[in-house]
Amino acid sequence: MKKLLTDWEWLSIRVLLLGFTVFMWSFITEIEGVRELFGDAIRTSGLHEGDYMWGFRHFIYTFTFLIITIIQAFRIIK
């Protein structure tokens, strides 16, 4: 039975999907209301006044996607 796609074509699709996922992941905080969902807060004093401090959910979100990205990168390399 003939394969639908070669191994190299599947690998290319996986690399594209991983790149697209990471690219889209970078836009999430620009959506209105997402910073509040993540529990982020604006700094009111200090050197970085006006910048956002990440909330707990933001760290969980980031580390989850980081782990998924690393797993997929290892699978692609393998």
Secondary structure, 3 states (H helix, E strand, C coil): CCCCCCHHHHHHHHHHHHHHHHHHHCCHHHCCCHHHHHCCEECCCCCCCCCEECCHHHHHHHHHHHHHHHHHHHHHHC
